[in-house]
Amino acid sequence: MSLSKLSRRSFATALGAGLGAALLPRPLTPAARADAGPKGTILLNSNENPYGPSARAREAMTATQPIASRYPDSAEDDLRAALGRHHGVAPEQIVLGCGSGEVLKMADMAFLTAGRNVVVSQPTFEAVIEYARVTKAESVKVAQTSDFRHDLPKMAAACDARTGLVYVCNPNNPTGTIVSADEMGSFLDRVPKTATVLVDEAYHHFVEDPRYKSVVPSIAGYPNLVVARTFSKIYGLAYLRLGWAYCPTEVAEALNRIVIAAARLGLLGSTLPKSLVPQDPERRAALVNRLAAAVMAESSERQALLAAAGYRERSELLARQLHFAFGLSDALARHPRPPDPGRN
């Protein structure tokens, strides 16, 4: 299969065919529901955190029960303020969504229409492509390099006057490869300022490569830049659906015109933001790093599984860069149910 025709689904299917056989009780299709197999079946395609949310997050969720009849407008303000303090950014530049998937959808709806296009790497997380179909925009898919990395020069060259959005998933889902800070800087300089660049950092916390840097500090220098994050992965809150974006104020206003008011936080309530963003940054960093290390601790075994599946030539590369995806899957394979919550 050529790289130009390699989709996220076909990549995951090919890679998972051998790897999944070693971990799953029976094969599952990429679109399999959680209840499709026997009880305790492990699904590899969602990269869920097997350790679940922290004790403080669970306590905060429980504390919201008495106010379940209220709309969460004030909770959203609290969360934006907490995220702003933690990242050193203005709360009015933060946009909340129902998972980072809704952030991607808002970007498509805000910046794409019929006659415009979105430039993406191939393969990558396909939500932006799917949402673009709704807007009747064209998807311009740029094949990855031979080592499964974004071909940024070709992506920049693919941008034209019709380009409304450029999507970079970093680290990339499903290949696990990164765009380095230097590469990202050069790319942002080349993309036309008339196109909005959306950088998806859902797996930011799992990157070990020192060449990688978040684009959050770059927002001030690029009026067309948006970064998307999620609480589903490192924070273990996928069930509650909470994502957020940081972007210039004008872009935030455009995104907020798309979102449905008071439809985002639900169970999170007014106390959870304080639990997710502790005031002590060193303590928070230590906790995040410890969890990331736990879910990425199976590198050598992953490499053996990839080699056994017939990916010997690329097994070393994939095992090194796929910590963010298969680290979660390996940990989940050892814990069909999350560990005792008291030990988180």
The 8 nearest C-alpha neighbors of each residue, nearest first, counted from 0:
[[1, 2, 5, 4, 3, 9, 10, 6],
 [2, 0, 3, 4, 5, 142, 145, 143],
 [1, 3, 5, 4, 142, 143, 0, 121],
 [2, 4, 142, 1, 5, 121, 141, 143],
 [5, 3, 2, 1, 6, 0, 121, 142],
 [4, 6, 2, 3, 122, 9, 10, 1],
 [7, 5, 122, 9, 8, 121, 10, 4],
 [6, 8, 122, 10, 123, 9, 173, 11],
 [7, 9, 11, 6, 10, 12, 29, 122],
 [10, 8, 12, 6, 11, 7, 13, 5],
 [11, 9, 7, 13, 12, 8, 6, 14],
 [10, 12, 8, 14, 9, 13, 15, 7],
 [11, 13, 9, 15, 10, 14, 16, 8],
 [14, 12, 10, 16, 15, 11, 9, 17],
 [15, 13, 11, 16, 12, 10, 17, 18],
 [14, 16, 18, 19, 12, 17, 13, 11],
 [17, 15, 13, 19, 14, 18, 12, 20],
 [18, 16, 308, 20, 15, 19, 14, 21],
 [17, 19, 15, 20, 21, 16, 304, 305],
 [18, 20, 15, 22, 21, 17, 16, 23],
 [21, 19, 17, 18, 22, 23, 16, 26],
 [20, 22, 19, 18, 23, 17, 304, 24],
 [23, 21, 19, 20, 332, 18, 24, 41],
 [22, 24, 25, 19, 20, 41, 21, 26],
 [25, 23, 40, 22, 26, 20, 37, 41],
 [24, 26, 23, 27, 20, 36, 40, 19],
 [27, 25, 23, 28, 20, 24, 19, 16],
 [28, 26, 31, 29, 25, 36, 42, 35],
 [27, 29, 31, 30, 26, 12, 32, 35],
 [30, 28, 31, 27, 44, 12, 8, 11],
 [29, 31, 28, 32, 27, 44, 8, 33],
 [32, 30, 28, 29, 27, 35, 33, 34],
 [33, 31, 35, 34, 30, 36, 42, 28],
 [32, 34, 35, 31, 42, 36, 40, 41],
 [33, 35, 32, 36, 37, 38, 40, 31],
 [36, 34, 32, 33, 31, 37, 27, 40],
 [37, 35, 34, 40, 38, 33, 27, 25],
 [36, 38, 40, 39, 35, 34, 24, 25],
 [37, 39, 40, 36, 34, 35, 41, 335],
 [38, 40, 335, 37, 41, 336, 36, 34],
 [41, 39, 38, 37, 36, 42, 23, 24],
 [40, 42, 23, 39, 332, 43, 335, 331],
 [43, 41, 44, 40, 45, 33, 328, 23],
 [42, 44, 328, 45, 46, 41, 19, 325],
 [43, 45, 42, 46, 29, 11, 47, 328],
 [44, 46, 47, 43, 42, 324, 328, 48],
 [47, 45, 324, 327, 44, 43, 328, 48],
 [46, 48, 45, 49, 232, 327, 237, 235],
 [47, 49, 235, 50, 232, 51, 327, 46],
 [50, 48, 331, 337, 51, 47, 330, 327],
 [51, 49, 337, 48, 338, 52, 343, 235],
 [50, 52, 235, 49, 48, 337, 53, 236],
 [53, 51, 235, 234, 236, 56, 57, 54],
 [52, 54, 56, 55, 343, 57, 51, 234],
 [53, 55, 57, 56, 58, 52, 343, 340],
 [56, 54, 58, 53, 57, 274, 59, 275],
 [55, 57, 59, 53, 274, 58, 54, 271],
 [58, 56, 60, 54, 59, 55, 61, 53],
 [57, 59, 55, 61, 56, 60, 54, 62],
 [60, 58, 62, 271, 56, 57, 61, 270],
 [59, 61, 57, 63, 62, 58, 267, 56],
 [62, 60, 58, 59, 63, 64, 57, 56],
 [61, 63, 59, 60, 64, 58, 65, 270],
 [62, 64, 60, 268, 61, 66, 65, 67],
 [63, 65, 67, 66, 62, 61, 60, 266],
 [66, 64, 63, 67, 62, 68, 61, 69],
 [67, 65, 68, 64, 63, 69, 268, 62],
 [68, 66, 64, 69, 65, 63, 266, 70],
 [69, 67, 66, 70, 65, 64, 71, 63],
 [70, 68, 67, 66, 71, 72, 268, 65],
 [69, 71, 72, 261, 68, 67, 265, 73],
 [70, 72, 74, 73, 261, 268, 69, 75],
 [73, 71, 75, 74, 70, 261, 76, 260],
 [74, 72, 76, 75, 71, 77, 269, 70],
 [75, 73, 269, 77, 71, 76, 72, 268],
 [76, 74, 78, 72, 73, 77, 79, 71],
 [75, 77, 73, 79, 74, 78, 80, 72],
 [78, 76, 74, 80, 75, 79, 81, 73],
 [77, 79, 272, 81, 75, 80, 76, 82],
 [78, 80, 90, 82, 76, 81, 77, 83],
 [79, 81, 83, 77, 90, 78, 82, 76],
 [82, 80, 78, 84, 83, 79, 77, 85],
 [83, 81, 85, 79, 84, 80, 78, 86],
 [82, 84, 88, 80, 90, 81, 86, 87],
 [85, 83, 87, 81, 82, 86, 80, 88],
 [84, 86, 82, 83, 87, 81, 276, 280],
 [87, 85, 83, 88, 84, 82, 215, 81],
 [86, 88, 84, 83, 85, 89, 82, 90],
 [89, 87, 83, 86, 90, 84, 92, 82],
 [88, 90, 91, 83, 92, 87, 93, 80],
 [91, 89, 83, 79, 92, 80, 93, 88],
 [90, 92, 89, 93, 248, 251, 79, 94],
 [91, 93, 248, 90, 246, 89, 245, 251],
 [94, 92, 245, 90, 91, 244, 79, 95],
 [93, 95, 244, 243, 251, 245, 92, 96],
 [96, 94, 243, 242, 244, 93, 97, 263],
 [95, 97, 242, 101, 98, 102, 243, 263],
 [98, 96, 241, 240, 263, 101, 242, 99],
 [99, 97, 242, 241, 240, 100, 96, 101],
 [98, 100, 242, 102, 229, 101, 228, 243],
 [101, 99, 103, 98, 102, 104, 97, 126],
 [100, 102, 104, 96, 103, 99, 97, 98],
 [101, 103, 99, 105, 100, 104, 96, 106],
 [104, 102, 100, 106, 101, 105, 127, 107],
 [103, 105, 101, 107, 102, 106, 130, 108],
 [106, 104, 108, 102, 107, 103, 254, 257],
 [107, 105, 109, 103, 104, 108, 110, 102],
 [108, 106, 104, 111, 105, 110, 109, 131],
 [107, 109, 105, 106, 111, 110, 104, 134],
 [108, 110, 106, 107, 105, 111, 254, 253],
 [109, 111, 163, 107, 108, 106, 164, 112],
 [112, 110, 107, 163, 108, 115, 136, 109],
 [113, 111, 134, 136, 115, 114, 135, 110],
 [114, 112, 135, 136, 115, 134, 111, 137],
 [113, 115, 136, 112, 116, 161, 137, 135],
 [116, 114, 161, 136, 113, 112, 162, 111],
 [117, 115, 137, 162, 136, 138, 163, 161],
 [116, 118, 164, 138, 165, 162, 139, 163],
 [117, 119, 139, 165, 138, 140, 166, 164],
 [120, 118, 140, 166, 141, 165, 139, 117],
 [119, 121, 141, 140, 122, 149, 123, 142],
 [122, 120, 142, 123, 141, 140, 143, 6],
 [121, 123, 6, 7, 5, 120, 124, 143],
 [122, 124, 7, 121, 172, 125, 120, 173],
 [125, 123, 172, 126, 7, 173, 168, 122],
 [124, 126, 128, 127, 123, 129, 7, 122],
 [127, 125, 129, 128, 124, 130, 100, 103],
 [128, 126, 130, 129, 125, 103, 131, 104],
 [129, 127, 131, 125, 126, 130, 138, 132],
 [128, 130, 126, 131, 132, 127, 125, 133],
 [129, 131, 127, 132, 133, 128, 104, 126],
 [132, 130, 128, 134, 133, 129, 136, 107],
 [133, 131, 135, 130, 134, 129, 136, 128],
 [132, 134, 131, 130, 135, 129, 136, 108],
 [133, 135, 112, 131, 136, 132, 113, 111],
 [136, 134, 113, 132, 133, 112, 131, 137],
 [137, 135, 113, 116, 115, 134, 112, 131],
 [136, 138, 116, 115, 117, 139, 135, 131],
 [139, 137, 117, 116, 140, 118, 128, 136],
 [138, 140, 118, 117, 119, 137, 141, 116],
 [141, 139, 119, 120, 121, 138, 118, 142],
 [140, 142, 120, 121, 154, 119, 143, 139],
 [143, 141, 3, 121, 2, 120, 140, 144],
 [144, 142, 149, 150, 148, 147, 121, 120],
 [143, 145, 147, 148, 146, 150, 149, 142],
 [144, 146, 147, 143, 148, 2, 142, 150],
 [145, 147, 144, 148, 143, 316, 313, 176],
 [148, 146, 144, 143, 145, 174, 176, 149],
 [147, 149, 144, 143, 146, 176, 150, 177],
 [148, 150, 143, 151, 120, 144, 147, 178],
 [151, 149, 143, 153, 144, 152, 154, 148],
 [150, 152, 154, 153, 149, 155, 186, 182],
 [153, 151, 155, 154, 150, 156, 186, 189],
 [154, 152, 156, 151, 155, 150, 157, 141],
 [153, 155, 151, 157, 156, 152, 141, 150],
 [154, 156, 152, 190, 157, 153, 158, 151],
 [155, 157, 153, 154, 158, 152, 159, 190],
 [158, 156, 154, 155, 153, 159, 118, 139],
 [159, 157, 156, 155, 162, 154, 118, 190],
 [158, 160, 161, 162, 157, 191, 156, 194],
 [159, 161, 162, 158, 193, 191, 163, 194],
 [162, 160, 115, 159, 116, 163, 114, 158],
 [163, 161, 116, 159, 158, 160, 115, 194],
 [162, 164, 194, 110, 111, 116, 115, 117],
 [163, 165, 117, 195, 194, 162, 196, 110],
 [164, 166, 196, 118, 117, 197, 195, 119],
 [165, 167, 197, 119, 196, 198, 118, 164],
 [168, 166, 198, 169, 199, 197, 165, 119],
 [169, 167, 199, 171, 170, 198, 200, 166],
 [170, 168, 171, 200, 177, 199, 167, 178],
 [169, 171, 177, 175, 176, 168, 202, 172],
 [170, 172, 168, 169, 175, 176, 174, 173],
 [173, 171, 124, 174, 123, 175, 170, 168],
 [172, 174, 175, 171, 7, 123, 11, 124],
 [175, 173, 172, 176, 171, 147, 321, 317],
 [176, 174, 321, 171, 320, 170, 173, 172],
 [175, 177, 174, 320, 171, 170, 148, 147],
 [178, 176, 170, 169, 179, 171, 175, 211],
 [177, 179, 169, 182, 183, 211, 180, 149],
 [178, 180, 211, 210, 182, 181, 183, 177],
 [179, 181, 183, 212, 211, 182, 210, 184],
 [182, 180, 184, 183, 179, 185, 210, 178],
 [183, 181, 179, 185, 184, 180, 186, 178],
 [182, 184, 186, 180, 181, 185, 179, 187],
 [185, 183, 181, 187, 186, 182, 180, 188],
 [186, 184, 188, 182, 183, 187, 181, 189],
 [185, 187, 183, 189, 188, 184, 182, 151],
 [186, 188, 184, 189, 190, 185, 183, 221],
 [187, 189, 185, 186, 190, 184, 191, 183],
 [190, 188, 186, 187, 155, 191, 185, 156],
 [189, 191, 155, 187, 188, 186, 192, 158],
 [192, 190, 193, 194, 189, 158, 159, 188],
 [193, 191, 194, 223, 190, 195, 222, 221],
 [192, 194, 191, 195, 163, 223, 160, 162],
 [195, 193, 163, 164, 192, 191, 162, 196],
 [194, 196, 223, 164, 224, 163, 165, 197],
 [197, 195, 165, 224, 164, 223, 166, 225],
 [196, 198, 225, 166, 226, 165, 224, 167],
 [199, 197, 226, 167, 168, 166, 225, 227],
 [198, 200, 168, 227, 201, 169, 226, 167],
 [201, 199, 203, 228, 202, 169, 227, 198],
 [200, 202, 228, 229, 203, 199, 227, 232],
 [203, 201, 200, 204, 205, 170, 323, 232],
 [202, 204, 200, 205, 201, 206, 170, 213],
 [205, 203, 202, 206, 233, 291, 287, 288],
 [204, 206, 323, 203, 202, 291, 207, 322],
 [207, 205, 204, 208, 203, 323, 202, 211],
 [206, 208, 209, 205, 211, 320, 204, 322],
 [207, 209, 210, 206, 211, 177, 320, 179],
 [210, 208, 211, 207, 212, 206, 179, 180],
 [211, 209, 179, 208, 180, 212, 181, 178],
 [210, 212, 179, 180, 209, 208, 178, 177],
 [213, 211, 180, 214, 210, 179, 209, 178],
 [212, 214, 215, 211, 216, 203, 200, 180],
 [213, 215, 217, 216, 212, 226, 218, 198],
 [214, 216, 217, 213, 218, 226, 245, 86],
 [217, 215, 214, 218, 219, 213, 220, 86],
 [218, 216, 214, 215, 219, 220, 221, 224],
 [219, 217, 221, 220, 216, 215, 224, 246],
 [218, 220, 217, 221, 216, 222, 247, 246],
 [219, 221, 218, 217, 222, 216, 224, 223],
 [220, 222, 218, 223, 224, 219, 217, 187],
 [221, 223, 224, 247, 220, 218, 219, 192],
 [222, 224, 195, 221, 196, 192, 194, 225],
 [225, 223, 196, 221, 222, 195, 218, 197],
 [226, 224, 246, 197, 245, 196, 198, 227],
 [225, 227, 198, 245, 244, 197, 199, 215],
 [228, 226, 244, 199, 200, 243, 99, 198],
 [229, 227, 201, 200, 243, 242, 99, 244],
 [230, 228, 242, 99, 231, 201, 98, 243],
 [229, 231, 234, 236, 241, 232, 242, 233],
 [232, 230, 237, 236, 235, 229, 234, 233],
 [233, 231, 235, 234, 48, 230, 47, 237],
 [232, 234, 235, 231, 48, 230, 204, 291],
 [233, 235, 230, 232, 52, 236, 231, 51],
 [234, 236, 51, 52, 48, 231, 232, 233],
 [237, 235, 231, 238, 239, 234, 230, 52],
 [236, 231, 238, 240, 239, 235, 232, 230],
 [239, 237, 236, 240, 231, 235, 241, 98],
 [238, 240, 237, 236, 241, 266, 267, 265],
 [241, 239, 98, 97, 237, 238, 242, 236],
 [240, 242, 98, 97, 230, 96, 239, 229],
 [243, 241, 98, 99, 229, 96, 228, 97],
 [242, 244, 95, 228, 94, 96, 227, 99],
 [243, 245, 227, 94, 226, 93, 228, 246],
 [244, 246, 93, 226, 92, 225, 94, 227],
 [245, 247, 225, 92, 251, 250, 218, 224],
 [248, 246, 250, 249, 92, 222, 251, 218],
 [247, 249, 251, 92, 250, 252, 246, 91],
 [250, 248, 252, 251, 247, 253, 246, 222],
 [249, 251, 253, 247, 252, 248, 246, 254],
 [252, 250, 248, 254, 253, 249, 92, 246],
 [251, 253, 255, 249, 250, 254, 248, 256],
 [252, 254, 250, 251, 256, 255, 109, 249],
 [255, 253, 251, 256, 257, 252, 105, 109],
 [254, 256, 252, 257, 258, 253, 251, 94],
 [255, 257, 254, 253, 258, 252, 109, 259],
 [258, 256, 255, 254, 105, 259, 109, 108],
 [257, 259, 255, 256, 260, 105, 254, 96],
 [260, 258, 262, 261, 257, 263, 256, 255],
 [259, 261, 262, 258, 263, 72, 255, 257],
 [260, 262, 263, 72, 71, 70, 259, 264],
 [263, 261, 260, 259, 264, 265, 97, 258],
 [264, 262, 97, 261, 96, 265, 241, 95],
 [263, 265, 267, 266, 71, 262, 241, 268],
 [264, 266, 267, 263, 268, 71, 262, 239],
 [267, 265, 268, 264, 60, 63, 239, 67],
 [266, 268, 264, 265, 271, 60, 269, 63],
 [269, 267, 63, 266, 74, 270, 71, 271],
 [268, 270, 74, 271, 77, 267, 272, 73],
 [271, 269, 59, 272, 268, 273, 274, 63],
 [270, 272, 59, 274, 273, 267, 269, 56],
 [273, 271, 78, 275, 274, 270, 276, 81],
 [272, 274, 276, 271, 275, 277, 270, 81],
 [273, 275, 271, 272, 56, 55, 276, 277],
 [276, 274, 272, 273, 277, 271, 56, 234],
 [275, 277, 273, 274, 272, 278, 81, 85],
 [278, 276, 279, 274, 273, 283, 275, 280],
 [277, 279, 280, 276, 273, 85, 283, 282],
 [278, 280, 277, 282, 281, 283, 276, 284],
 [281, 279, 283, 282, 284, 278, 277, 85],
 [282, 280, 284, 283, 279, 285, 286, 278],
 [283, 281, 285, 284, 279, 280, 286, 277],
 [282, 284, 280, 286, 285, 281, 277, 287],
 [285, 283, 281, 287, 282, 286, 288, 280],
 [284, 286, 282, 288, 283, 287, 289, 281],
 [285, 287, 289, 283, 284, 288, 282, 290],
 [288, 286, 284, 290, 289, 285, 291, 283],
 [287, 289, 291, 285, 290, 286, 284, 292],
 [290, 288, 286, 292, 287, 291, 285, 293],
 [291, 289, 293, 287, 292, 288, 286, 294],
 [290, 292, 288, 294, 293, 289, 205, 287],
 [291, 293, 295, 289, 290, 294, 296, 288],
 [294, 292, 290, 291, 296, 295, 289, 330],
 [293, 295, 326, 327, 291, 292, 296, 330],
 [296, 294, 326, 292, 322, 293, 297, 291],
 [295, 297, 293, 294, 298, 292, 326, 322],
 [298, 296, 300, 295, 299, 301, 326, 329],
 [299, 297, 301, 300, 296, 318, 302, 295],
 [298, 300, 302, 301, 297, 303, 318, 296],
 [301, 299, 303, 302, 297, 298, 304, 305],
 [302, 300, 304, 298, 303, 299, 318, 305],
 [301, 303, 318, 299, 305, 300, 304, 314],
 [304, 302, 300, 306, 301, 305, 307, 299],
 [303, 305, 307, 301, 306, 302, 18, 308],
 [306, 304, 308, 302, 310, 307, 303, 314],
 [305, 307, 311, 310, 303, 309, 308, 304],
 [306, 308, 304, 309, 305, 303, 310, 17],
 [309, 307, 17, 305, 306, 310, 304, 18],
 [308, 310, 306, 307, 311, 305, 17, 312],
 [311, 309, 306, 314, 305, 313, 312, 308],
 [310, 312, 306, 314, 313, 309, 305, 307],
 [311, 313, 310, 314, 315, 306, 309, 316],
 [314, 312, 316, 311, 315, 310, 317, 306],
 [313, 315, 311, 317, 310, 305, 316, 302],
 [314, 316, 318, 313, 317, 319, 302, 312],
 [317, 315, 319, 313, 314, 318, 320, 146],
 [318, 316, 314, 320, 319, 321, 315, 313],
 [317, 319, 302, 315, 321, 316, 320, 314],
 [318, 320, 316, 317, 321, 315, 322, 298],
 [319, 321, 317, 175, 176, 318, 322, 316],
 [322, 320, 175, 323, 318, 324, 317, 319],
 [323, 321, 326, 295, 324, 325, 320, 319],
 [322, 324, 205, 321, 326, 325, 202, 327],
 [325, 323, 321, 326, 322, 46, 327, 328],
 [324, 326, 328, 327, 322, 329, 321, 323],
 [327, 325, 295, 322, 294, 329, 328, 324],
 [326, 328, 325, 294, 330, 329, 324, 46],
 [327, 329, 325, 331, 326, 330, 43, 332],
 [330, 328, 332, 326, 331, 327, 325, 333],
 [329, 331, 327, 333, 332, 328, 294, 326],
 [330, 332, 334, 328, 49, 333, 329, 335],
 [333, 331, 329, 330, 334, 335, 328, 41],
 [332, 334, 331, 330, 335, 329, 336, 328],
 [333, 335, 331, 336, 332, 337, 330, 338],
 [336, 334, 39, 331, 332, 333, 41, 337],
 [335, 337, 334, 338, 39, 49, 331, 50],
 [338, 336, 50, 49, 334, 51, 339, 335],
 [339, 337, 340, 50, 336, 334, 342, 343],
 [338, 340, 341, 342, 337, 343, 50, 336],
 [341, 339, 342, 343, 338, 54, 337, 51],
 [340, 342, 339, 343, 54, 338, 53, 50],
 [341, 343, 340, 339, 338, 54, 50, 53],
 [342, 340, 341, 53, 54, 50, 339, 338]]
